[in-house]
């Protein structure tokens, strides 16, 4: 990599950022839809004072996994 010009090292990252921004630009003006209210705005796991460990005990919507519900594990939804 010593022979490559400096811009060649960061150019791929810039291209990915520009393409991602251009792809989702029109969505930035949209509001929440469908389950966004319960999954994002009402989710207690996404509050700054809530311990990160709660992500392992609660489902996607911030409800305890022991309660009756869909049992969708949030980390599974994010990473897979």
Buried (B, 14 or more C-beta within 10 A) or exposed (E): EEEEEEEEEEEEEEEEEEEEEEEEEEEEEEEEEEEEEBBEEEBEBBEEEBEEEBBEEBBBBBBEBEEEEEEEBBEEEEEE
